[in-house]
Amino acid sequence: MAGFETIALDVDGGVATLTLKRPERRNAIDMTMRAELREAVDRLVRDAAIRACVLTGSGGSFCAGGDITSMRDRKPGIEDARERMRQTGETVLALLSLEKPLIAAVDGPAYGAGFGLAAALILSWRRRGRGSAHRLRVSG
């Protein structure tokens, strides 16, 4: 599946791999990535052939969290911050509401919102009762 700038969505044998693709920024989440993640989740929901999804990063990092540089380039003020948080919240809720297994393949550092995203997927997996022995391992 094509059409994204900051992520890739590939499907093979009923498993979708959603890859964060901003390795030069350690896959930090900017507004473009927020919108593309939401669109990708909508595609996952609509495609009945997709039975599971893996979320991963590229370039040796999972996700550095929010892209501070892109935040500085936006207009200052509470309304802009609220809009960023609204979009982030909608995307995370859509991910967590997905009726298909969603696995975080944390293949490198995960900071800030990136760590929160990985942890939320693990906790969501437990909450749905699809496992009892899931552990989050943090290494340094």
FILUM-281554 format. One record per residue (C-alpha): chain; x, z, y. Coordinates in Angstrom, 2 decimals, decimal comma. Example, Ala and Ser with C-alpha at 12.3 -4.5 7.8 and 13.67 -1.06 7.14 Angstrom:
<lopas>
+-------+---------+---------+---------+
! chain !       u !       w !       v !
+-------+---------+---------+---------+
!     A !   12,30 !    7,80 !   -4,50 !
!     A !   13,67 !    7,14 !   -1,06 !
+-------+---------+---------+---------+
</lopas>
This chain:
<lopas>
+-------+---------+---------+---------+
! chain !       u !       w !       v !
+-------+---------+---------+---------+
!     A !    0,00 !    0,00 !    0,00 !
!     A !    1,52 !   -1,06 !    3,29 !
!     A !    0,84 !   -0,66 !    6,95 !
!     A !    2,61 !    2,57 !    7,87 !
!     A !    5,56 !    3,19 !   10,17 !
!     A !    6,51 !    6,82 !    9,38 !
!     A !    5,28 !    7,25 !    5,80 !
!     A !    5,08 !    5,21 !    2,62 !
!     A !    2,21 !    5,27 !    0,14 !
!     A !    3,06 !    3,83 !   -3,25 !
!     A !    0,83 !    3,86 !   -6,33 !
!     A !    2,04 !    3,51 !   -9,90 !
!     A !   -0,04 !    4,23 !  -12,98 !
!     A !   -2,69 !    6,23 !  -11,13 !
!     A !   -0,16 !    8,43 !   -9,32 !
!     A !    0,32 !    7,99 !   -5,59 !
!     A !    3,60 !    8,96 !   -3,99 !
!     A !    3,29 !    9,78 !   -0,31 !
!     A !    6,77 !    9,78 !    1,25 !
!     A !    7,63 !   11,08 !    4,72 !
!     A !    9,93 !    8,39 !    6,15 !
!     A !   11,68 !    9,60 !    9,26 !
!     A !   15,03 !   10,53 !    7,70 !
!     A !   16,87 !   10,17 !   11,02 !
!     A !   14,72 !   13,10 !   12,27 !
!     A !   14,71 !   14,94 !    8,90 !
!     A !   11,10 !   13,75 !    8,46 !
!     A !    9,90 !   15,78 !   11,45 !
!     A !    6,20 !   15,29 !   12,12 !
!     A !    5,32 !   13,42 !   15,31 !
!     A !    1,90 !   12,19 !   16,45 !
!     A !    2,30 !    8,87 !   14,64 !
!     A !    3,06 !   10,62 !   11,36 !
!     A !    0,08 !   12,96 !   11,85 !
!     A !   -2,26 !    9,99 !   12,23 !
!     A !   -0,70 !    8,09 !    9,33 !
!     A !   -0,90 !   11,10 !    7,01 !
!     A !   -4,60 !   11,40 !    7,80 !
!     A !   -5,16 !    7,70 !    7,11 !
!     A !   -3,22 !    7,97 !    3,84 !
!     A !   -5,34 !   10,92 !    2,70 !
!     A !   -8,47 !    8,91 !    3,50 !
!     A !   -7,12 !    6,10 !    1,27 !
!     A !   -6,41 !    8,61 !   -1,52 !
!     A !   -9,99 !    9,87 !   -1,33 !
!     A !  -11,47 !    6,36 !   -1,46 !
!     A !   -9,32 !    5,02 !   -4,30 !
!     A !  -10,80 !    6,22 !   -7,60 !
!     A !   -7,86 !    4,71 !   -9,52 !
!     A !   -5,55 !    7,32 !   -7,96 !
!     A !   -5,71 !   10,44 !  -10,12 !
!     A !   -2,88 !   12,49 !   -8,55 !
!     A !   -0,55 !   12,45 !   -5,57 !
!     A !    3,03 !   13,56 !   -4,94 !
!     A !    4,11 !   14,38 !   -1,37 !
!     A !    7,86 !   14,11 !   -0,77 !
!     A !   10,45 !   13,45 !    1,89 !
!     A !   13,20 !   10,86 !    2,27 !
!     A !   16,86 !   10,98 !    3,17 !
!     A !   17,61 !   14,34 !    1,56 !
!     A !   15,06 !   16,40 !    3,54 !
!     A !   11,48 !   17,31 !    2,79 !
!     A !   10,33 !   17,98 !    6,36 !
!     A !   11,83 !   19,60 !    9,44 !
!     A !    8,41 !   20,61 !   10,79 !
!     A !    7,08 !   19,41 !   14,11 !
!     A !    9,22 !   16,96 !   16,05 !
!     A !   10,25 !   19,01 !   19,09 !
!     A !   11,73 !   15,96 !   20,84 !
!     A !    8,44 !   14,08 !   20,69 !
!     A !    6,62 !   17,20 !   21,92 !
!     A !    8,89 !   17,34 !   24,99 !
!     A !    8,09 !   13,70 !   25,75 !
!     A !    4,36 !   14,40 !   25,90 !
!     A !    2,49 !   15,64 !   28,94 !
!     A !    2,75 !   19,41 !   29,31 !
!     A !   -0,28 !   21,60 !   29,11 !
!     A !   -2,63 !   23,45 !   26,87 !
!     A !   -4,97 !   20,48 !   26,29 !
!     A !   -2,19 !   18,37 !   24,78 !
!     A !   -1,09 !   21,26 !   22,57 !
!     A !   -4,68 !   21,77 !   21,42 !
!     A !   -4,99 !   18,08 !   20,54 !
!     A !   -1,78 !   18,21 !   18,47 !
!     A !   -3,01 !   21,29 !   16,64 !
!     A !   -6,49 !   19,80 !   16,11 !
!     A !   -5,01 !   16,68 !   14,54 !
!     A !   -2,62 !   18,73 !   12,42 !
!     A !   -5,42 !   21,02 !   11,26 !
!     A !   -7,67 !   18,11 !   10,29 !
!     A !   -4,87 !   16,47 !    8,30 !
!     A !   -3,89 !   19,65 !    6,47 !
!     A !   -7,54 !   20,43 !    5,66 !
!     A !   -8,01 !   16,90 !    4,34 !
!     A !   -4,92 !   17,29 !    2,14 !
!     A !   -6,04 !   20,66 !    0,82 !
!     A !   -9,58 !   19,41 !    0,21 !
!     A !   -8,41 !   16,46 !   -1,85 !
!     A !  -10,15 !   16,58 !   -5,24 !
!     A !   -7,03 !   15,29 !   -6,97 !
!     A !   -3,87 !   17,19 !   -7,88 !
!     A !   -1,44 !   17,10 !   -4,95 !
!     A !    2,13 !   18,11 !   -5,71 !
!     A !    4,82 !   18,88 !   -3,13 !
!     A !    8,13 !   17,48 !   -4,39 !
!     A !   10,40 !   19,43 !   -2,06 !
!     A !   13,64 !   17,52 !   -2,45 !
!     A !   15,57 !   19,09 !    0,40 !
!     A !   15,18 !   21,41 !    3,39 !
!     A !   11,68 !   22,32 !    4,56 !
!     A !   11,45 !   24,08 !    7,93 !
!     A !    8,60 !   25,28 !   10,10 !
!     A !    5,48 !   23,23 !    9,52 !
!     A !    7,25 !   21,41 !    6,67 !
!     A !    7,70 !   24,69 !    4,81 !
!     A !    4,11 !   25,63 !    5,62 !
!     A !    2,88 !   22,30 !    4,25 !
!     A !    4,82 !   22,70 !    1,00 !
!     A !    3,65 !   26,31 !    0,59 !
!     A !    0,03 !   25,37 !    1,37 !
!     A !    0,03 !   22,74 !   -1,38 !
!     A !    1,38 !   25,24 !   -3,89 !
!     A !   -1,16 !   27,88 !   -2,85 !
!     A !   -3,98 !   25,33 !   -2,93 !
!     A !   -3,00 !   24,39 !   -6,48 !
!     A !   -3,25 !   28,05 !   -7,51 !
!     A !   -6,51 !   28,56 !   -5,63 !
!     A !   -8,15 !   25,71 !   -7,53 !
!     A !   -7,23 !   27,39 !  -10,80 !
!     A !   -5,02 !   24,58 !  -12,07 !
!     A !   -2,16 !   26,77 !  -13,10 !
!     A !   -0,94 !   30,28 !  -13,22 !
!     A !    2,83 !   30,07 !  -13,36 !
!     A !    3,65 !   28,19 !  -10,15 !
!     A !    6,53 !   29,62 !   -8,18 !
!     A !    8,06 !   28,71 !   -4,85 !
!     A !   11,83 !   28,90 !   -5,14 !
!     A !   13,82 !   29,27 !   -1,95 !
!     A !   17,53 !   28,62 !   -2,17 !
!     A !   20,16 !   28,75 !    0,50 !
+-------+---------+---------+---------+
</lopas>
